[in-house]
Amino acid sequence: MKKHNFNAGPCVLPKQAVESAIDAIRDFDGTGIGILEISHRTPGWERIMQETNQLWRELLNIPEDYAVLFLGGGASTEFNLVPANLMNKKAAYLQTGVWAKKAIKEAKFYGEVEIVASSEDKNYSYIPKGFSIPTDAEYLHITTNNTIYGTEIHEEIDSPIPLVADMSSDILSRPIDLSKYALIYGGAQKNVGPAGVAFVIVRKDVLGKVDRQLPTIMDYRTHIGASLKDSSMFNTPPVFPIFVMHETLKWVKELGGVEAMQKINKHKAGLLYGEIDRNKMFVGTAAKEDRSIMNVCFVMADEYKDKEADFLEFSKSKGMVGIKGHRSVGGFRASIYNACPTESVEALVACMQEFEKMNP
Ligand SMILES: *Cc1c(COP(=O)(O)O)cnc(C)c1O
């Protein structure tokens, strides 16, 4: 049976990226040696690094004064490296979920953290708005898409201080106005590749301003090379995840870039939210205006609470994978990232409709 993969991350990847990864494991770039076994100093690899960097720049319209880095350690390492590199005394954080809270915890190792607003009072089911941004803080940190709760910031924030964003789960799902951000980071394993690499897009002029001494590997400037092919090559980069990222970015470009992705994503999210709102058995958990187009969270309506396990079982029998909600929200979560085919979303909608018919 065909499986429909709604895992939250690691998650579904474009089929063609997976296919070329398989080919590259056998033979990378016609060298007769596989990608897992080549030196990261071979010319073929330098070309992949350069192209990956260029694809990012092209897809997100990244200006010259920003560096793009590919680092090990995942988004969680960046929770730490961001304050290490940018905070002298104080930083501001918007608390929109568990990931934001984890970022706050790490920032506190480096100085004072002001929480500008939090939606913890309603289990992070909405995005706080109308908060004020302290101008004595060195940056404002936001999480643009809250993977666990299915909320997303839909309006770009105008910040008087450098804006830093964890975009782990919505990068490349839509166009962004890069000029509003000083630094964007995330783990690759939601929208851009397999686990094992994080991306960092940083405006170079915000670096080098902290008073503390940074260990070499923790200083973002260490990873900015003299040329694109030297970038992220201070030590051995995560070669294979970067290769799959390269193939994924090529796929995004072929489909028409982030504008095309956004259109497809909105269509997919519209199908699923439409069904949640129509179907008497289900209710969405996120505030409507803040609904994420990447992670769709829903629960059984009160009168059907006892059917939750049945629906999970039924959906499984129809090939749905990974729709059990995160333990902090319960119910269901369908992660419908870029690479999740419309066909899978249609299959889930059909499954919800059929389940409703079975429970008149
Ligand atoms: C998944 C996720 C993370 C954690 O990423 P790791 O690479 O596992 O450290 C952080 N922030 C957000 C928004 C996420 O979705």
The ligand as a Gaussian input file, in Angstrom:
#p B3LYP/6-31G(d) Opt

LIG

0 1
 C       12.562000      20.824000      14.816000
 C       12.726000      22.191000      15.327000
 C       13.841000      22.566000      16.106000
 C       14.887000      21.584000      16.568000
 O       15.720000      21.190000      15.565000
 P       16.972000      20.216000      15.851000
 O       17.658000      20.243000      14.527000
 O       16.421000      18.889000      16.229000
 O       17.794000      20.802000      16.925000
 C       13.939000      23.885000      16.483000
 N       13.016000      24.794000      16.147000
 C       11.926000      24.459000      15.408000
 C       10.927000      25.509000      15.048000
 C       11.755000      23.146000      14.977000
 O       10.687000      22.815000      14.244000

